[in-house]
Amino acid sequence: MVYAGIIALIFIGELFIKDHVEKNRKDGEEKEILQGRILLRKYHNKGACMNLGEKKRSVVAAVSLILTAVLTVVFLVTLTAKGNAWLKAGLSLLLGGAFSNTYDRLKRKYVVDYFSLGVKWAPLRAVVFNISDFCILAGSLIVALTGGNGVE
């Protein structure tokens, strides 16, 4: 149940944050927090990572839905097996983020991104993320680096 709770926490938390951003942030508005290390923004990502495929939104949404469904099946099969705590944790993070971003793609027709890193390197500073993106990245790295094997 812990792993399902992680997924739910990410999904519900992101739903709340994204709704807040949609209602309270204006397009183009930027606010610095944590001494300028984080930049709060409102951005509608109409494609996949960094707007890739924005002109084929329905394809991006379909691929997102299919990959999320496949990962859900892998997760459910993994839950029934003993051990593999790292694999379960990684898949939980990955799925929490995937559910949130896929929901956005299906419901809103875009993914709400809302913060950037306040760094000097302009190309990285221009990229806008959401927490789901980091959960997907962290979950993917955990699964890849541990090979799904871990200590209980």
C-alpha positions as CSV (number, residue, x, y, z in Angstrom):
1,M,0.0,0.0,0.0
2,V,3.0,2.3,0.5
3,Y,3.8,2.3,-3.2
4,A,0.2,3.1,-4.2
5,G,0.2,5.9,-1.6
6,I,3.3,7.4,-3.3
7,I,1.6,7.3,-6.7
8,A,-1.6,8.9,-5.2
9,L,0.4,11.6,-3.3
10,I,2.3,12.7,-6.4
11,F,-0.9,12.7,-8.6
12,I,-3.1,14.5,-6.1
13,G,-0.3,16.9,-5.0
14,E,0.4,17.8,-8.6
15,L,-3.3,18.2,-9.4
16,F,-3.5,20.7,-6.6
17,I,-0.3,22.6,-7.6
18,K,-1.2,22.7,-11.3
19,D,-4.7,24.0,-10.6
20,H,-3.2,26.6,-8.3
21,V,-0.7,27.7,-11.0
22,E,-3.5,27.8,-13.6
23,K,-5.7,30.0,-11.5
24,N,-3.1,32.3,-9.9
25,R,-0.2,32.8,-12.3
26,K,-0.3,34.8,-15.5
27,D,1.4,33.8,-18.7
28,G,4.9,35.3,-18.8
29,E,4.9,36.2,-15.1
30,E,8.1,35.1,-13.2
31,K,8.7,35.1,-9.5
32,E,12.0,34.2,-7.9
33,I,12.1,32.1,-4.7
34,L,14.8,30.5,-2.6
35,Q,17.1,33.5,-3.3
36,G,16.6,33.2,-7.1
37,R,17.4,29.5,-7.3
38,I,13.9,28.6,-8.4
39,L,11.8,30.6,-10.8
40,L,8.1,30.2,-10.6
41,R,6.4,30.4,-14.1
42,K,3.3,29.2,-15.9
43,Y,3.9,27.3,-19.1
44,H,1.7,25.1,-21.2
45,N,3.7,22.3,-22.7
46,K,1.7,21.1,-25.7
47,G,4.0,18.3,-26.6
48,A,6.3,15.9,-24.8
49,C,9.6,16.8,-23.2
50,M,10.5,20.4,-24.2
51,N,7.4,20.6,-26.5
52,L,8.7,17.8,-28.8
53,G,5.7,16.8,-30.9
54,E,3.6,19.8,-30.1
55,K,2.1,19.7,-33.6
56,K,1.0,16.1,-33.1
57,R,-0.7,16.4,-29.7
58,S,-3.0,13.5,-30.2
59,V,-0.1,11.2,-31.0
60,V,1.9,12.4,-27.9
61,A,-1.2,11.9,-25.7
62,A,-1.8,8.4,-27.2
63,V,1.9,7.3,-26.7
64,S,1.8,8.8,-23.2
65,L,-1.4,6.8,-22.4
66,I,0.0,3.5,-23.8
67,L,3.3,3.8,-22.0
68,T,1.6,4.7,-18.7
69,A,-0.7,1.7,-19.2
70,V,2.2,-0.7,-19.9
71,L,4.1,0.6,-16.8
72,T,1.0,0.2,-14.7
73,V,0.8,-3.5,-15.7
74,V,4.5,-3.9,-14.9
75,F,3.9,-2.2,-11.6
76,L,1.0,-4.4,-10.7
77,V,2.9,-7.6,-11.6
78,T,5.9,-6.4,-9.5
79,L,3.6,-5.7,-6.5
80,T,2.7,-9.4,-6.3
81,A,6.4,-10.4,-6.1
82,K,8.4,-10.5,-2.9
83,G,11.4,-8.2,-2.7
84,N,12.4,-5.6,-5.3
85,A,11.7,-2.6,-3.1
86,W,13.8,-0.4,-5.3
87,L,11.9,-1.4,-8.4
88,K,8.6,-0.8,-6.7
89,A,9.7,2.6,-5.4
90,G,11.1,3.6,-8.8
91,L,8.0,2.5,-10.6
92,S,5.9,4.4,-8.0
93,L,7.7,7.6,-8.6
94,L,7.6,7.1,-12.3
95,L,3.9,6.3,-12.4
96,G,2.9,9.1,-10.1
97,G,4.5,11.6,-12.5
98,A,3.2,9.8,-15.6
99,F,-0.4,9.7,-14.3
100,S,-0.2,13.4,-13.6
101,N,1.2,14.4,-17.0
102,T,-0.9,12.0,-18.9
103,Y,-4.0,13.3,-17.1
104,D,-3.0,16.8,-18.2
105,R,-2.5,15.8,-21.8
106,L,-5.9,14.1,-21.9
107,K,-7.9,16.6,-19.9
108,R,-6.3,20.0,-20.6
109,K,-4.7,19.1,-23.9
110,Y,-1.3,20.4,-22.5
111,V,0.9,19.7,-19.5
112,V,1.2,22.5,-16.9
113,D,4.8,23.3,-16.1
114,Y,5.6,25.8,-13.4
115,F,9.2,26.2,-12.4
116,S,12.7,26.7,-13.8
117,L,16.1,26.5,-12.3
118,G,17.6,29.9,-11.6
119,V,21.0,29.2,-13.1
120,K,23.2,31.4,-15.3
121,W,23.3,29.0,-18.3
122,A,20.4,30.4,-20.4
123,P,19.4,27.1,-22.2
124,L,18.8,25.4,-18.9
125,R,17.2,28.4,-17.3
126,A,14.7,28.5,-20.1
127,V,13.4,25.0,-19.5
128,V,10.2,24.8,-17.4
129,F,9.4,21.7,-15.3
130,N,6.9,20.4,-12.9
131,I,7.3,18.0,-10.0
132,S,6.0,15.1,-12.1
133,D,8.9,15.5,-14.5
134,F,11.4,15.1,-11.6
135,C,9.4,12.1,-10.3
136,I,9.6,10.5,-13.7
137,L,13.3,11.2,-14.0
138,A,14.1,9.9,-10.4
139,G,11.9,6.8,-10.8
140,S,13.5,6.0,-14.2
141,L,17.0,6.4,-12.7
142,I,16.2,4.2,-9.7
143,V,14.8,1.5,-12.0
144,A,17.7,1.7,-14.4
145,L,20.5,2.0,-11.9
146,T,19.3,-0.8,-9.6
147,G,18.2,-3.0,-12.3
148,G,15.1,-3.5,-10.3
149,N,17.1,-5.3,-7.5
150,G,17.4,-3.7,-4.1
151,V,17.5,-4.2,-0.4
152,E,14.3,-4.6,1.4
